[in-house]
């Protein structure tokens, strides 16, 4: 006597598979959006970075370019890994590494007081320099 799946069990399996596919798609979309935001943030903050460092925007652009010198080779490595390992196994680990790195940055900032002093920040706000007052806060 062989046991086969009933129609109801097959429906349940397919709805579970669809649910997992939607969850995976949403998590992957959030991860890609977050990565995009991290890559595009320096371009949006160019005037504030220029004022904060007291240098021209071209000098800030040169500093930001250093990020891409490291990003470019690793994107090639990530592409090869995606081809060989596959996104199902690679993306959860990549998202975890990104989250761990981001968490470490926030822990380091909190241990050194975000590099700001609240009283000094209040004075900078009063003088109309809010970009200076919030330089270490995310």
C-alpha positions in Angstrom: 0.0 0.0 0.0 1.6 3.3 -1.1 1.0 6.5 0.7 0.3 9.4 -1.7 -0.4 13.0 -0.9 -3.9 14.2 -0.9 -5.0 17.3 -2.7 -5.1 19.2 0.6 -1.5 18.3 1.5 -0.3 19.4 -1.9 -2.1 22.7 -1.6 -0.6 23.2 1.9 2.9 22.4 0.6 2.6 24.9 -2.3 1.2 27.7 -0.1 4.2 27.1 2.3 6.6 27.2 -0.6 4.9 30.4 -1.8 5.1 31.9 1.7 8.8 31.1 1.9 9.4 32.5 -1.6 7.7 35.8 -0.6 9.7 36.0 2.6 13.0 35.4 0.8 12.1 37.9 -1.9 11.2 40.6 0.7 14.4 40.0 2.7 16.6 40.0 -0.4 14.9 43.2 -1.6 15.5 44.9 1.8 19.2 43.8 1.7 19.7 45.1 -1.8 18.0 48.4 -0.9 20.2 48.8 2.2 23.3 48.0 0.2 22.3 50.6 -2.4 21.7 53.2 0.3 25.2 52.6 1.7 26.7 53.0 -1.7 24.8 56.1 -2.7 25.0 57.9 0.7 28.3 59.7 0.1 27.0 61.3 -3.1 23.9 62.7 -1.2 26.1 64.0 1.6 28.7 65.7 -0.6 28.0 69.3 0.6 27.9 68.3 4.3 31.1 66.2 3.9 32.8 69.1 2.1 31.8 71.6 4.8 32.6 69.2 7.6 36.1 68.4 6.4 36.7 71.9 5.2 37.7 70.8 1.8 36.4 71.1 -1.8 33.9 68.6 -3.1 36.4 67.3 -5.6 38.7 66.3 -2.6 35.7 64.6 -0.9 35.0 62.8 -4.2 38.6 61.5 -4.3 38.2 60.2 -0.7 34.9 58.5 -1.6 36.6 56.9 -4.6 38.9 55.0 -2.3 35.8 53.0 -1.2 35.2 52.0 -4.8 38.8 50.8 -5.2 37.9 48.1 -2.7 34.3 47.7 -3.7 35.0 46.9 -7.4 37.3 43.8 -6.9 35.0 42.4 -4.2 32.0 42.8 -6.5 33.8 40.6 -9.0 34.4 38.0 -6.2 30.8 38.2 -5.2 29.7 37.7 -8.7 31.8 34.5 -9.1 30.5 33.3 -5.7 26.9 34.0 -6.8 27.5 31.9 -9.9 29.2 29.0 -8.1 27.3 28.9 -4.8 24.0 30.4 -5.8 22.0 33.2 -4.2 20.0 30.9 -1.9 23.1 30.0 0.1 25.2 33.2 -0.5 22.7 36.0 0.3 21.9 35.0 3.9 25.5 34.9 4.8 26.3 38.1 2.9 23.4 39.9 4.7 24.7 38.6 8.1 28.2 39.8 7.4 26.8 43.2 6.4 24.7 43.4 9.5 27.6 42.3 11.8 29.9 44.9 10.3 27.2 47.6 10.6 26.6 46.6 14.2 30.3 46.7 15.0 30.5 50.3 13.7 27.6 51.4 15.9 29.1 49.6 19.0 32.4 51.4 18.4 30.7 54.7 18.0 28.7 54.2 21.2 31.9 53.3 23.1 33.7 56.5 22.1 30.6 58.7 22.7 29.8 59.1 19.0 32.7 61.6 18.8 30.4 64.4 20.0 29.7 66.3 23.2 26.1 67.2 23.9 26.8 70.6 25.3 29.1 71.5 22.4 26.4 70.2 20.0 23.8 72.5 21.6 26.1 75.5 21.1 26.6 74.5 17.4 22.9 74.3 16.9 22.4 77.7 18.4 25.1 79.2 16.0 23.3 77.7 13.0 25.8 74.9 12.3 23.6 71.7 12.6 25.8 69.7 10.2 28.7 70.1 12.7 26.5 69.2 15.6 25.3 65.9 14.1 28.4 64.6 12.4 28.6 61.4 14.5 25.0 60.5 14.7 23.2 57.9 12.5 
